Amino acid sequence: MGLMESIDIGAKALRVHGKRIDIHAKNIANLDTPNYVRKIPVLNATDDISFHGLMNSMKEDVFGVGTLPYLQGGVCFSGVVEDPTLGEKIYKPGHPDADENGYIRASNVNAMVDIADALLAQRAYEANLALVNITKSMAQKAIEIGR
């Protein structure tokens, strides 16, 4: 893997984890919004880098003994799913969103869960930013050596 591929993987991860942070921030902001349903970001690996996936890709190149196929790797944002748990029913007969019995459905956002998820996303963002900076530093050192 070259330096540019490494930077590309880090840049993709920065975008994905930035979206993750945004989703958790929206969840926390709508903690007290009636009928709001918590959103959960879905992330996937861009390639199958499991042992089984690696063996399947190697069987195509029988004579390439000792060489591993190039796997791009990285993470991709696959979308958002809604949390299926229901929020608590609250009796507010005058509320515009109340049903025929006078109940509204509270948000199903758990602030502690979303804060913890946002912190994990922030740490992943910081780690990928460090990856990009280290790769940039390596490229600069290589240029200095070449002079």
Sequence and secondary structure as in RCSB ss.txt:
>XXXX:A:sequence
MGLMESIDIGAKALRVHGKRIDIHAKNIANLDTPNYVRKIPVLNATDDISFHGLMNSMKEDVFGVGTLPYLQGGV
CFSGVVEDPTLGEKIYKPGHPDADENGYIRASNVNAMVDIADALLAQRAYEANLALVNITKSMAQKAIEIGR
>XXXX:A:secstr
  HHHHHHHHHHHHHHHHHHHHHHHHHHHTTT TT   EEEEEEESS  SHHHHHHHHHT TT TT        E
EEEEEEE  S   EEE TTSTT  TTSEEE     HHHHHHHHHHHHHHHHHHHHHHHHHHHHHHHHHHHH 
